[in-house]
């Protein structure tokens, strides 16, 4: 992608946007035609993906624009039904690109497999035995999935945790073995599960216990991605608010979320507004990413803000987001779903680490978009203006009627389906 800055994209027709994409380096005309074909996910393909298929469920696919991340431009595919999300992410990305863009980093992609052992005659002795056999266990796990090692990954570490050892514990005592596996560019759930299952018999022998669960943890706290942005206050200025007011409002909003779980849930939902659409568009497991993200937000015992917003010595607004990011660029449905394949082509990422960084940058942008609106005009002004089109469609408006009714709803400050129905009737007369 030459640049993700495409002025006027918002005002183009869908056909014009398609044509423009076709002229860009990474996307052929054939790709764009397929993207908008009548059957982007053929029923036969869908039938092979899940069970009891009766059809497919399309979502709008938009492009998050203006993203400059580690000096590289990205047009970001986002699959989402909620208006204003794509616009807000692109708006913030435009501000941030003028300050040098987002910086991101990601750890190695180390996923966690868990093996649960109960009924050990002596749990401490069992732990000691496992730790003594650590290298042999890691080797055995790698023998169960040799191709990963050939790619430079594989099982690389192991830990043992003892749970519920206290005499008054409500639950039974158990030994939990954590197997840490570098899954390279795959999300790795199936790989981790295969390796964890393969170790079960030898773990039973070593511990004299009984193995029950052998499955990946969706809290991969050794597979983290981080994004950061630094914005001078003058870039945050609006017609009604100074940059300093906006910056301070964002920090107050963050402090509210940091200290109150009721607010943190909504704050974090706004972050996931940016993250989920990219995870979905790239064919990744968004339930896994959601679960891991919320667990990370509660890692210190209280559910809190996923982002941190502060002011540096020069008075700049500084935003940071760190999340576990179990996404892949291969495996699962990524190479099966035709639109996911095109989304990867458009995104042009070389590795799962790079994809993870892009996704957290979008989450950080989305958070700032929401906080900036909340700290100034309120969210409804922008949101309801975009929502008015959905309301007009829900009331039966079609074609040019949609824009006309949407504008009337905004002018009359009544963005309701009932009002839109009245206008549709009026228009038809
Ligand atoms: P796969 O089982 O598809 O494994 C990844 C595949 O990618 C392997 O076949 C591997 O080939 C291939 N591959 C090619 N290039 C690379 C590379 N550079 N790095 C790594 N692998 C490469 O998928 P995952 O194990 O990633 O599992 C993801 C799926 O599992 C998702 O669909 C998810 O929804 C699902 N799932 C999720 C669970 C959860 O709790 N979240 C639980 C169970 C399943 P090779 O075999 O030759 O190495």
Boltz pocket constraint, residues with backbone or C-beta under 6 A from the ligand:
constraints:
  - pocket:
      binder: B
      contacts: [[A, 147], [A, 148], [A, 151], [A, 183], [A, 184], [A, 185], [A, 186], [A, 187], [A, 188], [A, 189], [A, 190], [A, 191], [A, 192], [A, 216], [A, 218], [A, 283], [A, 285], [A, 288], [A, 328], [A, 330], [A, 331], [A, 332], [A, 333]]
      max_distance: 6.0
